Amino acid sequence: MNNYVKYIENRMSDDEKEMLKKIYSPTVVATPLADSRRDVCVLPSGEIRAYSEYHPIAGRSGDIPRGTYLSSVDGGLSWSTKYSKGIVHSCSYFEEPDIYLAVDESDGLCVYRSKIGPDDEAPEIIRLAEKSEGFHCSFLPQKSDFCDRVWFTSEIGDRAFFFFSDDWGKSWERREIAPIKPFETVFPHKGTRWCVESGREPYAIELSEGKMMMILRTPLDCFYLSYSYDRGNSWTEPEESIFYGTDTTAFLLRLSDERIITFWNNTRPLPEPNHNATLPPVGDHVKKGFGEDAFTNRDAAHAAISEDGGESFIGFREIILNPIRNNADFRHAGDVRTSLDKSVHQFQAFELPFNKVLVSAGQNSASRRLLIFDVNWLYETSRKEDFLGGLGNITAHTYIKSVSDSHAWRLGNGHCAWNRAMSAYPMPDPDGEPSEALLISKHHDERLINDIGGATWNFPASPRGRVDIVTRVIEKQARFILSDRWFNTCDRYAHILSPFFFEISKEDVGDRFFTLSIIYDTVAGRADVLVNGERIFSLKMSRSAPTGLSYLIMQCDTDGDSKGFYVRSLEKTTL
């Protein structure tokens, strides 16, 4: 099990324990020094360290020296910056042989073995592959609960690998995972996606004795899973999972009580455009599927928990939204020397005492964060939003026409990034109430990729539920969508790609605030729509939703301009 949990608790004072116990919903505690992957580790002293990049590209390490890390000795509540020694840096400690193992990719794929730990200046180096093979995106080593096998995952382009050792890292074997089908250009796509490298960035955990599960990144709108029933000696051909997500990286955490938490981006990017018609033009590598024009699905990070060994999951909740998701100068936010990507994709997570979890998520100092939450938060069944705290809990951005692809690098920052603009605004309540309401409208603006206004809101997933929206239609109509994943507010196909949608016009409801209720049942495949408690029509579910529904997307997408509609509050309850 996760022995490191007891190390952390033993280090904490009584006051620190009480403060950690009080954390419930996701709470940001620090900004890590490097993009999330494998830079966080727990030492047997109970200290948690979050290192800077292992070997940053010259000129991109910013003001953070290479040998720097964040240190927490109070369970992740507070962090201080320190200089490190040695070359091992972030590593996994294994108590039984009293040994540390780390993975390094700077000069080929190597494993460091050490009796000292992160500060070891001369660890034993086990070379697994030459630099020419190109292994990268490796994760920290893990150990089986049932034997002395340790393992880690890595990749070469579109090939995923599982490495394992039965002698505490002295010798290693590798297994290659079967490839996944490439992306196919079908409606609503008009161009190819970053599809050549399909089945990347694998991560594997142990489910039970002998059984393992691996999750893989794909461009196919969902992650794929592969299983092993012999401790990783062989793996099944990857198959579709219930986790939606495109060209992002997932992470799996097995808790001490054997529950499993998945961290991923339950998001769908905008459809791929005709890359031959893009102005300015994108490179041939994007047209051929070796790169991306812009990432439009990395602004919301999610978590879900399983109590049955990964057969089903609960939650599907946003644990963090990109802090700069609404930034008009998004491409230049943050520090180009720390990362050209800006997102809350990529994860690393550790169990903490008292049912808490520490998560490192994201890329670039402007976006990435260390946060803590209570596992029980994933079990909530309802959520409310009244906008008294602003727009911190919703997505409400659209995109400004921007330079795409890696051409943006020439502008100084922003890898595959578009600048943003708001697509919904908090405005004074139109009835004169001493509060603000969210205004979603549509106005032609040549500077934007389209004129759709909208907002996207997450709630705890369930197959049956009720969503109440206090709203007022000012002009024309309002569109409401219930879905099982995050969509961009400006996605013109969100409604036809979701299980339920409908539109309400001013002529239907008059010029007044009213409570619009949607009572849905994904098992029965239908939903009822009510106005102030009176049913006005029903809906048939147009797409399956095996994990239930977890999103409300509201859009103003009319012919011509529209003053749109106001939203005072949102509430979801599970039935």
C-alpha positions as CSV (number, residue, x, y, z in Angstrom):
1,M,0.0,0.0,0.0
2,N,1.0,3.7,0.0
3,N,3.5,3.6,2.9
4,Y,4.4,7.2,2.2
5,V,1.1,8.3,3.8
6,K,2.4,7.3,7.3
7,Y,5.7,9.2,6.6
8,I,3.7,12.4,5.9
9,E,1.5,12.1,9.0
10,N,4.4,11.3,11.3
11,R,6.0,14.6,10.3
12,M,3.0,16.8,11.0
13,S,2.2,18.7,14.2
14,D,-1.2,18.5,15.8
15,D,-2.1,21.9,14.4
16,E,-1.0,21.0,10.9
17,K,-3.1,17.8,11.1
18,E,-6.2,19.8,12.0
19,M,-5.6,22.3,9.2
20,L,-5.3,19.5,6.7
21,K,-8.4,17.8,7.9
22,K,-10.4,21.1,7.2
23,I,-9.6,21.1,3.5
24,Y,-12.5,19.7,1.6
25,S,-13.1,21.1,-2.0
26,P,-10.0,21.5,-4.3
27,T,-7.7,24.1,-2.7
28,V,-4.6,25.5,-4.4
29,V,-1.6,25.3,-2.2
30,A,1.3,26.2,-4.5
31,T,2.5,26.7,-8.1
32,P,5.0,23.9,-9.0
33,L,8.3,24.8,-10.6
34,A,7.8,22.4,-13.5
35,D,5.0,21.0,-15.7
36,S,3.3,18.0,-14.1
37,R,4.7,14.6,-14.9
38,R,7.0,13.0,-12.4
39,D,8.6,15.9,-10.5
40,V,6.8,15.4,-7.1
41,C,8.0,12.7,-4.6
42,V,7.6,11.8,-1.0
43,L,10.6,11.0,1.2
44,P,10.6,8.6,4.2
45,S,11.2,11.6,6.4
46,G,7.7,12.8,5.5
47,E,9.0,15.7,3.3
48,I,7.2,16.2,0.0
49,R,9.3,17.6,-2.8
50,A,8.3,19.1,-6.1
51,Y,11.3,19.6,-8.4
52,S,11.9,21.9,-11.3
53,E,12.6,20.4,-14.7
54,Y,15.1,17.6,-14.8
55,H,17.0,18.9,-17.8
56,P,15.4,22.1,-19.1
57,I,16.3,23.3,-22.6
58,A,18.9,26.1,-22.4
59,G,17.3,29.4,-22.1
60,R,13.9,28.1,-21.0
61,S,14.5,27.5,-17.3
62,G,13.5,31.1,-16.4
63,D,14.7,32.4,-13.1
64,I,14.4,29.0,-11.5
65,P,17.8,27.3,-11.3
66,R,18.0,23.7,-12.5
67,G,18.6,22.3,-9.0
68,T,15.6,23.9,-7.3
69,Y,12.6,22.3,-5.7
70,L,9.6,23.1,-3.5
71,S,9.6,21.5,-0.1
72,S,6.6,20.8,2.2
73,V,7.0,19.3,5.7
74,D,3.4,19.8,6.8
75,G,1.5,17.5,4.5
76,G,1.4,20.0,1.5
77,L,-0.1,22.9,3.4
78,S,2.9,25.2,2.9
79,W,5.9,25.2,0.6
80,S,9.4,26.7,0.6
81,T,11.9,26.9,-2.2
82,K,15.3,25.1,-1.8
83,Y,18.4,24.3,-3.8
84,S,18.9,20.6,-4.4
85,K,22.1,18.5,-4.5
86,G,22.9,15.5,-6.5
87,I,21.4,14.3,-9.8
88,V,18.7,11.9,-8.8
89,H,16.0,14.5,-7.9
90,S,12.4,13.2,-7.9
91,C,12.3,9.5,-7.1
92,S,10.3,6.7,-5.5
93,Y,11.4,5.2,-2.2
94,F,10.8,1.5,-1.5
95,E,10.9,0.7,2.2
96,E,11.7,-3.1,2.2
97,P,15.1,-2.8,0.4
98,D,15.6,0.8,1.6
99,I,16.3,2.0,-2.0
100,Y,15.3,4.9,-4.2
101,L,14.6,4.6,-7.9
102,A,14.3,7.4,-10.5
103,V,13.9,7.6,-14.3
104,D,16.1,9.9,-16.4
105,E,15.9,10.6,-20.1
106,S,18.6,13.2,-20.6
107,D,21.1,10.8,-22.2
108,G,19.0,7.8,-23.2
109,L,16.6,6.0,-20.9
110,C,18.2,5.3,-17.6
111,V,17.2,4.3,-14.1
112,Y,19.0,5.7,-11.1
113,R,19.4,3.3,-8.1
114,S,20.4,5.0,-4.8
115,K,20.6,4.4,-1.1
116,I,20.8,8.1,-0.5
117,G,17.9,9.6,-2.3
118,P,17.3,12.8,-4.4
119,D,20.6,14.4,-3.3
120,D,22.8,11.5,-4.4
121,E,25.6,12.8,-6.5
122,A,26.7,9.4,-7.8
123,P,23.8,6.9,-8.0
124,E,24.1,3.6,-9.7
125,I,23.0,4.1,-13.3
126,I,21.2,1.3,-15.2
127,R,20.9,2.1,-18.9
128,L,17.7,0.8,-20.6
129,A,17.9,2.4,-24.0
130,E,20.2,4.7,-26.0
131,K,19.3,8.3,-26.7
132,S,18.7,7.5,-30.3
133,E,15.7,5.4,-29.4
134,G,13.9,8.5,-28.2
135,F,12.2,7.4,-25.0
136,H,10.3,10.2,-23.2
137,C,7.3,11.0,-21.1
138,S,8.3,8.4,-18.5
139,F,6.6,8.3,-15.0
140,L,8.0,7.5,-11.6
141,P,8.5,3.8,-10.7
142,Q,5.9,2.0,-8.7
143,K,5.9,-1.3,-6.7
144,S,3.4,-4.2,-6.6
145,D,1.5,-4.8,-3.3
146,F,1.8,-8.6,-3.9
147,C,5.4,-9.1,-4.9
148,D,8.7,-7.3,-5.4
149,R,8.1,-6.2,-9.0
150,V,8.6,-2.5,-9.7
151,W,7.6,-0.8,-13.0
152,F,7.2,2.4,-14.9
153,T,5.8,3.4,-18.3
154,S,7.3,5.3,-21.2
155,E,6.9,6.0,-24.9
156,I,8.6,6.4,-28.2
157,G,6.3,8.6,-30.4
158,D,3.2,6.5,-31.0
159,R,4.5,3.4,-29.2
160,A,3.7,2.8,-25.5
161,F,6.0,0.7,-23.3
162,F,5.8,-1.0,-19.9
163,F,9.2,-1.5,-18.1
164,F,9.4,-3.9,-15.1
165,S,12.1,-5.3,-12.8
166,D,12.0,-8.1,-10.3
167,D,15.4,-7.3,-8.6
168,W,14.8,-3.8,-7.4
169,G,15.9,-2.1,-10.6
170,K,19.1,-3.9,-11.3
171,S,17.8,-5.4,-14.5
172,W,14.7,-4.5,-16.6
173,E,12.4,-6.0,-19.2
174,R,10.2,-4.1,-21.6
175,R,6.9,-4.8,-23.2
176,E,5.4,-2.9,-26.1
177,I,1.7,-2.2,-26.1
178,A,-0.3,-2.8,-29.3
179,P,-0.9,0.3,-31.4
180,I,-4.3,2.1,-31.5
181,K,-6.1,3.0,-34.7
182,P,-5.3,6.5,-36.1
183,F,-7.8,9.4,-36.2
184,E,-10.2,9.4,-39.2
185,T,-11.5,12.7,-40.6
186,V,-15.3,12.4,-40.3
187,F,-18.0,15.0,-39.6
188,P,-17.8,17.5,-38.0
189,H,-14.0,17.5,-38.7
190,K,-12.7,18.9,-42.0
191,G,-9.0,18.3,-41.4
192,T,-6.8,15.7,-39.7
193,R,-5.9,15.8,-36.0
194,W,-2.6,15.1,-34.3
195,C,-3.4,11.5,-35.1
196,V,-0.1,9.8,-36.2
197,E,1.0,9.4,-32.6
198,S,-2.0,7.5,-31.2
199,G,-1.7,5.6,-28.0
200,R,0.8,7.8,-26.2
201,E,1.8,8.7,-22.6
202,P,0.8,5.5,-20.9
203,Y,0.3,5.1,-17.2
204,A,-0.4,1.8,-15.4
205,I,-1.5,0.8,-11.9
206,E,-2.2,-2.5,-10.1
207,L,-5.8,-3.3,-9.6
208,S,-5.5,-6.6,-7.7
209,E,-3.0,-9.5,-7.5
210,G,-1.7,-10.0,-11.0
211,K,-4.2,-7.6,-12.7
212,M,-3.1,-4.2,-14.0
213,M,-4.7,-1.5,-16.0
214,M,-3.0,1.0,-18.3
215,I,-4.6,4.2,-19.7
216,L,-3.4,5.7,-22.9
217,R,-3.7,9.1,-24.6
218,T,-5.3,9.1,-28.1
219,P,-6.8,11.6,-30.6
220,L,-10.0,9.6,-30.8
221,D,-12.2,11.5,-28.4
222,C,-11.6,9.0,-25.6
223,F,-8.8,7.4,-23.7
224,Y,-8.0,3.7,-24.3
225,L,-7.4,1.0,-21.7
226,S,-5.1,-2.0,-21.8
227,Y,-5.1,-4.8,-19.2
228,S,-2.5,-7.3,-17.9
229,Y,-3.5,-10.4,-16.0
230,D,0.1,-11.6,-15.3
231,R,1.7,-8.6,-13.5
232,G,2.6,-6.8,-16.7
233,N,4.3,-9.7,-18.6
234,S,1.7,-9.3,-21.4
235,W,-1.0,-6.7,-22.2
236,T,-4.3,-6.8,-24.0
237,E,-5.0,-4.8,-27.2
238,P,-6.1,-1.4,-26.1
239,E,-9.9,-0.7,-26.1
240,E,-12.1,2.3,-25.7
241,S,-12.7,3.5,-22.2
242,I,-15.5,5.5,-20.6
243,F,-13.1,8.5,-20.2
244,Y,-13.6,11.1,-22.9
245,G,-10.6,13.2,-23.7
246,T,-8.4,14.0,-26.7
247,D,-4.7,14.4,-27.0
248,T,-4.3,14.9,-23.2
249,T,-2.6,12.8,-20.5
250,A,-4.4,10.8,-17.8
251,F,-3.1,9.6,-14.4
252,L,-4.3,6.8,-12.1
253,L,-4.0,6.8,-8.3
254,R,-4.7,3.7,-6.2
255,L,-5.6,4.6,-2.6
256,S,-4.6,2.6,0.4
257,D,-8.2,1.2,0.7
258,E,-7.9,0.0,-3.0
259,R,-10.2,2.7,-4.4
260,I,-8.9,4.2,-7.7
261,I,-9.0,7.8,-8.8
262,T,-8.6,8.8,-12.4
263,F,-7.4,12.3,-13.3
264,W,-7.9,13.5,-16.8
265,N,-9.4,16.2,-19.0
266,N,-13.0,15.2,-19.7
267,T,-13.1,17.7,-22.6
268,R,-13.8,17.8,-26.3
269,P,-11.8,20.2,-28.6
270,L,-13.3,22.2,-31.4
271,P,-13.6,20.2,-34.6
272,E,-10.6,20.3,-36.8
273,P,-10.9,22.9,-39.6
274,N,-9.7,22.6,-43.2
275,H,-6.0,23.2,-42.5
276,N,-5.3,24.0,-46.2
277,A,-7.6,27.1,-45.8
278,T,-6.0,28.4,-42.5
279,L,-4.6,31.9,-42.6
280,P,-1.8,32.3,-41.9
281,P,-1.2,28.7,-43.1
282,V,-0.2,26.0,-40.7
283,G,2.8,23.8,-41.4
284,D,2.8,20.6,-43.3
285,H,3.3,18.6,-40.1
286,V,-0.1,19.8,-38.9
287,K,-1.8,19.0,-42.2
288,K,-0.4,15.5,-42.1
289,G,-1.3,14.9,-38.5
290,F,2.1,15.2,-36.8
291,G,1.1,18.3,-34.8
292,E,-1.9,20.5,-33.8
293,D,-3.1,23.9,-34.9
294,A,-4.4,24.8,-31.5
295,F,-5.3,23.0,-28.2
296,T,-8.9,24.0,-27.3
297,N,-9.5,21.3,-24.7
298,R,-7.0,21.8,-22.0
299,D,-8.7,24.3,-19.7
300,A,-10.7,21.9,-17.4
301,A,-9.2,19.1,-15.3
302,H,-11.4,16.3,-13.8
303,A,-11.4,13.5,-11.3
304,A,-13.6,10.4,-10.7
305,I,-13.3,7.6,-8.2
306,S,-14.0,3.8,-8.5
307,E,-14.9,1.5,-5.6
308,D,-15.0,-1.7,-7.8
309,G,-11.6,-2.0,-9.3
310,G,-12.1,0.4,-12.2
311,E,-15.4,-1.1,-13.4
312,S,-17.4,2.1,-12.7
313,F,-16.6,5.6,-11.5
314,I,-18.2,8.3,-9.4
315,G,-17.8,12.1,-9.6
316,F,-16.6,13.3,-13.0
317,R,-15.9,16.7,-11.3
318,E,-13.8,19.6,-12.3
319,I,-10.9,19.8,-9.8
320,I,-9.4,22.9,-11.5
321,L,-10.1,25.3,-14.3
322,N,-7.2,27.0,-16.1
323,P,-6.6,30.3,-14.1
324,I,-5.8,32.2,-17.4
325,R,-8.6,30.6,-19.5
326,N,-10.2,34.0,-20.2
327,N,-7.0,35.8,-21.0
328,A,-7.1,38.0,-24.1
329,D,-3.3,37.7,-24.4
330,F,-3.4,34.0,-23.5
331,R,-0.5,33.1,-25.8
332,H,1.9,35.6,-23.9
333,A,0.7,34.9,-20.4
334,G,3.2,33.2,-18.1
335,D,6.8,32.6,-18.9
336,V,8.0,31.4,-22.2
337,R,11.2,30.1,-20.6
338,T,9.2,27.7,-18.3
339,S,6.8,26.2,-20.9
340,L,5.3,27.1,-24.2
341,D,2.2,25.1,-23.3
342,K,-0.4,26.6,-21.0
343,S,-3.0,24.2,-19.6
344,V,-4.3,22.2,-16.7
345,H,-3.5,18.9,-18.6
346,Q,-0.9,16.4,-17.3
347,F,-1.2,15.1,-13.7
348,Q,0.6,13.5,-10.8
349,A,-1.2,12.7,-7.6
350,F,-0.4,11.3,-4.1
351,E,-2.5,10.1,-1.2
352,L,-2.3,12.3,1.9
353,P,-3.4,11.5,5.5
354,F,-7.1,12.0,6.5
355,N,-8.7,11.0,3.2
356,K,-7.0,13.9,1.3
357,V,-5.2,13.8,-2.1
358,L,-2.4,16.1,-3.4
359,V,-2.5,16.8,-7.1
360,S,0.0,18.5,-9.4
361,A,-1.7,19.6,-12.6
362,G,-0.9,21.7,-15.6
363,Q,1.8,23.4,-17.7
364,N,3.4,26.8,-17.5
365,S,3.8,28.9,-14.3
366,A,0.6,30.8,-15.3
367,S,-1.6,27.7,-15.3
368,R,-0.1,24.8,-13.4
369,R,-1.0,24.3,-9.7
370,L,-0.5,22.0,-6.7
371,L,-3.9,21.4,-5.0
372,I,-5.4,19.3,-2.2
373,F,-9.0,18.0,-1.9
374,D,-10.9,15.5,0.2
375,V,-11.9,12.3,-1.5
376,N,-15.4,12.6,-0.1
377,W,-15.9,15.7,-2.3
378,L,-16.0,13.4,-5.3
379,Y,-19.1,11.8,-3.8
380,E,-21.3,14.9,-3.7
381,T,-24.5,14.6,-5.7
382,S,-25.6,18.3,-5.9
383,R,-24.1,21.7,-6.8
384,K,-25.3,25.3,-6.8
385,E,-24.0,28.4,-8.6
386,D,-25.3,31.9,-8.0
387,F,-22.3,33.9,-9.5
388,L,-21.8,35.7,-6.2
389,G,-18.2,34.6,-6.5
390,G,-17.9,35.7,-10.1
391,L,-17.2,33.4,-12.9
392,G,-14.6,31.2,-11.1
393,N,-16.7,28.1,-11.4
394,I,-17.7,28.2,-15.1
395,T,-16.1,28.3,-18.5
396,A,-17.1,31.4,-20.5
397,H,-14.4,32.0,-23.1
398,T,-14.3,32.0,-26.9
399,Y,-11.4,32.4,-29.2
400,I,-9.8,35.4,-31.0
401,K,-8.5,34.7,-34.5
402,S,-4.9,33.9,-33.8
403,V,-1.7,32.6,-35.3
404,S,-1.9,28.8,-35.2
405,D,0.5,25.9,-34.9
406,S,4.1,26.3,-33.9
407,H,4.3,29.6,-36.0
408,A,3.2,31.2,-32.7
409,W,6.6,30.4,-31.3
410,R,8.1,33.2,-33.5
411,L,5.9,35.6,-31.6
412,G,7.6,34.8,-28.3
413,N,5.2,32.4,-26.6
414,G,2.3,30.1,-26.9
415,H,2.6,26.6,-28.3
416,C,-0.6,25.7,-30.3
417,A,-2.5,28.4,-28.5
418,W,-5.2,30.9,-29.4
419,N,-5.9,34.1,-27.6
420,R,-9.3,34.4,-25.9
421,A,-12.3,36.7,-25.3
422,M,-15.3,36.4,-23.0
423,S,-18.5,34.8,-24.4
424,A,-20.7,35.6,-21.4
425,Y,-20.5,38.5,-18.9
426,P,-21.8,39.2,-15.4
427,M,-24.1,42.2,-15.7
428,P,-26.4,44.2,-13.3
429,D,-29.6,42.3,-12.7
430,P,-32.1,43.6,-15.3
431,D,-34.9,43.7,-12.6
432,G,-32.9,46.0,-10.4
433,E,-31.9,43.4,-7.8
434,P,-28.7,44.3,-5.9
435,S,-26.8,41.5,-7.6
436,E,-25.4,40.5,-11.0
437,A,-26.7,37.9,-13.5
438,L,-24.8,36.2,-16.2
439,L,-25.7,37.6,-19.7
440,I,-25.2,35.3,-22.6
441,S,-25.7,37.1,-26.0
442,K,-24.6,37.0,-29.6
443,H,-23.0,40.0,-31.4
444,H,-21.1,39.9,-34.7
445,D,-17.4,40.4,-34.2
446,E,-14.9,39.8,-37.0
447,R,-12.2,39.3,-34.5
448,L,-13.6,36.1,-33.1
449,I,-13.7,32.6,-34.6
450,N,-17.5,32.8,-34.4
451,D,-20.2,34.9,-32.7
452,I,-21.7,32.2,-30.4
453,G,-22.0,33.3,-26.8
454,G,-22.1,30.7,-24.1
455,A,-21.2,29.3,-20.7
456,T,-20.3,25.8,-19.6
457,W,-20.9,24.5,-16.0
458,N,-19.9,21.2,-14.4
459,F,-21.9,19.3,-11.8
460,P,-21.5,15.8,-10.1
461,A,-22.3,13.1,-12.6
462,S,-25.4,11.0,-12.3
463,P,-27.7,8.9,-14.6
464,R,-30.8,10.7,-13.2
465,G,-31.1,14.2,-12.0
466,R,-32.7,17.6,-12.1
467,V,-31.1,20.8,-13.3
468,D,-32.8,24.1,-12.3
469,I,-31.9,27.4,-14.1
470,V,-33.3,30.7,-13.1
471,T,-33.3,32.6,-16.4
472,R,-34.9,35.4,-18.5
473,V,-34.9,35.5,-22.3
474,I,-34.4,39.0,-23.5
475,E,-34.5,38.4,-27.3
476,K,-35.0,35.4,-29.6
477,Q,-34.0,32.1,-27.9
478,A,-31.7,30.4,-25.5
479,R,-30.2,27.0,-26.1
480,F,-29.6,24.5,-23.2
481,I,-27.5,21.4,-23.6
482,L,-27.0,18.5,-21.1
483,S,-23.8,16.5,-21.8
484,D,-21.3,14.1,-20.2
485,R,-18.3,16.1,-21.1
486,W,-16.9,19.7,-21.3
487,F,-17.5,21.5,-24.6
488,N,-16.2,24.9,-25.6
489,T,-18.9,27.5,-25.2
490,C,-18.4,28.5,-28.9
491,D,-18.7,24.9,-30.3
492,R,-21.4,25.1,-32.9
493,Y,-21.7,21.3,-32.8
494,A,-22.0,20.8,-29.0
495,H,-25.8,20.3,-29.1
496,I,-25.8,17.6,-31.8
497,L,-22.9,15.8,-30.1
498,S,-24.7,15.7,-26.7
499,P,-27.5,13.5,-25.3
500,F,-30.0,16.3,-24.7
501,F,-30.6,19.8,-26.0
502,F,-33.5,22.2,-26.6
503,E,-34.2,25.9,-27.2
504,I,-36.6,28.2,-25.4
505,S,-37.8,31.4,-27.1
506,K,-39.1,34.7,-25.6
507,E,-42.4,33.9,-27.2
508,D,-42.5,30.6,-25.2
509,V,-42.0,32.1,-21.8
510,G,-42.5,35.9,-22.0
511,D,-40.2,38.7,-20.7
512,R,-39.7,37.6,-17.1
513,F,-37.4,35.5,-14.9
514,F,-38.6,32.0,-14.5
515,T,-37.3,28.6,-13.3
516,L,-36.4,26.3,-16.1
517,S,-36.1,22.7,-14.9
518,I,-34.7,19.7,-16.8
519,I,-35.5,16.3,-15.2
520,Y,-33.4,13.8,-17.0
521,D,-33.1,10.0,-16.9
522,T,-30.3,8.5,-19.1
523,V,-31.4,5.0,-18.3
524,A,-34.9,5.6,-19.7
525,G,-33.4,7.8,-22.4
526,R,-35.6,10.8,-21.9
527,A,-35.9,14.2,-20.1
528,D,-38.8,16.5,-19.2
529,V,-38.6,20.3,-19.4
530,L,-40.6,22.4,-17.0
531,V,-41.3,26.1,-16.7
532,N,-42.0,27.1,-13.1
533,G,-42.9,23.5,-12.3
534,E,-45.2,22.9,-15.2
535,R,-44.1,20.4,-17.9
536,I,-44.0,21.9,-21.3
537,F,-42.4,19.2,-23.4
538,S,-40.2,16.1,-23.3
539,L,-36.9,15.1,-24.9
540,K,-35.6,11.9,-26.3
541,M,-31.9,11.2,-25.7
542,S,-30.0,11.3,-28.9
543,R,-26.6,9.9,-27.7
544,S,-25.7,7.4,-25.0
545,A,-24.2,8.6,-21.7
546,P,-22.8,5.5,-19.9
547,T,-21.4,7.6,-17.0
548,G,-24.5,9.8,-16.6
549,L,-24.6,13.6,-17.2
550,S,-22.2,16.1,-15.7
551,Y,-22.4,19.3,-17.8
552,L,-24.8,22.1,-18.7
553,I,-23.8,24.1,-21.7
554,M,-25.8,27.3,-22.4
555,Q,-25.6,29.0,-25.8
556,C,-26.9,32.0,-27.7
557,D,-26.6,30.8,-31.3
558,T,-29.3,32.6,-33.3
559,D,-29.7,34.0,-36.8
560,G,-28.1,37.4,-36.6
561,D,-27.4,39.3,-33.4
562,S,-29.3,38.7,-30.2
563,K,-29.4,40.4,-26.8
564,G,-29.7,36.9,-25.5
565,F,-30.7,35.8,-22.0
566,Y,-29.8,36.3,-18.4
567,V,-29.0,33.5,-15.9
568,R,-29.3,34.2,-12.1
569,S,-28.6,30.8,-10.7
570,L,-28.0,27.1,-11.5
571,E,-28.6,24.1,-9.3
572,K,-28.3,20.4,-9.9
573,T,-29.7,17.6,-7.7
574,T,-29.5,13.9,-8.1
575,L,-32.8,12.0,-8.1
